[in-house]
């Protein structure tokens, strides 16, 4: 496909910047629920997305046909859209400055293994894990196990030198349990999503995931709701992941900064505790298999490691080539599109806090009154820097001792206030947000994580 | 005004069905005993906004085909966006079916008559050019920002879609319908010096291009009011008491979980709390919820569902009493009933049961009356999570207000918590006024008592 794209660029002619992105995505899913195969799907979607920068304006077109004539027709359409809309754009996009553009082929591990895996093998996996959930307790009448797998094949070519292709696979596992006693019900899910082979996906056995989901659901039947208010909290890596993704990551996406996010005007300032170094990377730092790995972004820029906050000081936003030109910095490889017919937006990849030096036990032992929070639910960020995320479980801590289980809570606060309050960072590291996806007009597979951290935040709970 | 001249050629119903029938033939030749081919044809144009300026104009054409087969009672499903790839997709579906366990619930419905209504194609949408979309997008941006210079637009878009849906099955179903739609939205906030207000988001969708300006005038006024109203937010206070839910928040916090629990697949698998509860009270007597059918007035939808069954409008909750569930063919087979015509999903996904064209009956209260007898928190927007099994909800009030002692002030860092199934019985008033969203749902305001409110 790279040859086809290069041929089309040659034919395109003119002085405009042209970017071609071939993207073939196959998606396979199996769902086993209450002893039966509920759903099995195989989906394939491929095509070429075209962006043209002409007259200082972008135009975008997409085609599901892969022949040269159709791709060239899409280039013409994108160019026509750019030129027709240029009179309406106030700030013209200047010519893109040079960038570290990728050339060659990148092959992430696990693709051939995934392509060779049979449908029966995937069904057997979810059947076994669904059975393991229900076998954990007689108080679990209903269970579900879902396995999803995305295989992506991309080629990107630009008129200023990107000529790259890559393949990767993202397997994902999800188990859930419904527990019931005396008319009271609750549900808990556990999930894992990686980029890579099954050896990454099963860094702990699937049966451990299954029984943990079931046991936590049963335990939560007896748990009380939390008392709401501003509290000292220890965040598990999955919750650290939610915090860095929702509270900070979206705030420093440069398109949002340009719209007026709270991170605007804070470059170089102390926005967090000196214990916090916060990064976003296209690689799987510290541990293999992060769910948002990309070797190259969708503008053809190599996707390396970007330090966003260094020892508490804001040092970078996340950029595409256009925003990087606006801010006078190098692009950071954060331009991503979900599928071929989507235009690239600034998105996160794998976002994390660097590990520290304490053990979790030391952090708990020095917590006078607080909670240990674990088990991510959803999360959202606001323009004000206020964030929200849901947590499945909380454990009470009193005088340095871990106590009773508390039912799930909402955690909120203002992003930089929470990061300034960080006073302990553990030496562990875990990626723990690789399943599901981030939404910003279009989905994106991301991951997030880090060590355990202690900080102050608001728990939503019961009153009176 | 001259009548717009369409520039886009839309495939005829016959042409769309011809591809489906080709898929059926291939499926039979490949060994399927039964087959269904669903097709979505879509042409989309969009002018997007970013950081208070035009970002780009985008266009795409796509055909998505989903092929469902049964081989010895074993199901398989595969999809593609390449109409020249039908054979490979059929082969994938048949191979999956041969490897799958038998599924007694996997059935393809027999044809049922439905009212064949004209397509909802608008010449105004068919005639649109990239410049038309860019002009309207920037026009709306400038109009809104002129209302208050503190408003800043993070993103937005004006879009125009032309789509066709076709369905053919070996049991004899042949269905096709085409429509256009135009929509717009803005997402942004108000910035006043160093203060940044909470996000606001609003927009609307219509079938006819000529109707979009008025629809956006109403929707984007809500956006302006939410954005500006969020400035000057200070800390709220903690109490247990009443909240007021504007229509969109009422839908998100209470009605959506209720409707999710009425999907028959969840009832069958045990995740829904409503199993065996038809005929019981699930909400206050003043709550009546209707769904299904041919769409709300002015926004017609296809007369058939994802499986070709006629769409039927009915009350699923009538004066607080549960009347029925949403079923597709599979759930209908499980229940030993006929499908309720509530199968949803695109050609690229398996059918599933769900609510469409939702409408909650109006109440009698004025909005002012809902806000009286404070303290009351107005939940302008809600950012939180709900456990669909237990019904527990917990989340943050966004752009909200605290009303007490005759004073109304914006608040921040305030969370609410409770249980949806209990809250449906704690609704103390519904407004007479209602708002319609994207032509597909309509809700009043609601006041809910006895909710935990926590201020940071």
Interface residues (C-beta under 8 A of the other chain):
Chain A: X33 X34 X36 X37 X38 X39 X40 X41 X42 X43 X44 X45 X46 X47 X51 X57 X58 X59 X60 X61 X62 X63 X64 X77 X78 X80 X81 X82 X84 X85 X87 X88 X89 X90 X91 X118 X119 X120 X123 X141 X142 X144 X178 X184 X185 X186 X187 X225 X228 X229 X230 X255 X256 X258 X259 X260 X261 X262 X341 X343 X377 X378 X380 X382 X383 X384 X385 X386 X388 X390 X407 X408 X409 X410 X412 X413 X414 X441 X458 X459 X460 X461 X462 X463 X464
Chain B: X47 X48 X50 X51 X52 X53 X54 X55 X56 X57 X58 X59 X60 X61 X62 X63 X64 X75 X76 X77 X78 X79 X80 X81 X82 X85 X89 X92 X93 X95 X96 X99 X100 X101 X103 X129 X130 X131 X133 X134 X135 X137 X138 X152 X153 X154 X155 X188 X189 X191 X196 X197 X198 X199 X233 X238 X239 X240 X265 X269 X270 X271 X273 X348 X349 X350 X383 X384 X385 X387 X388 X389 X390 X392 X394 X395 X396 X398 X412 X413 X415 X416 X417 X452 X453 X454 X456
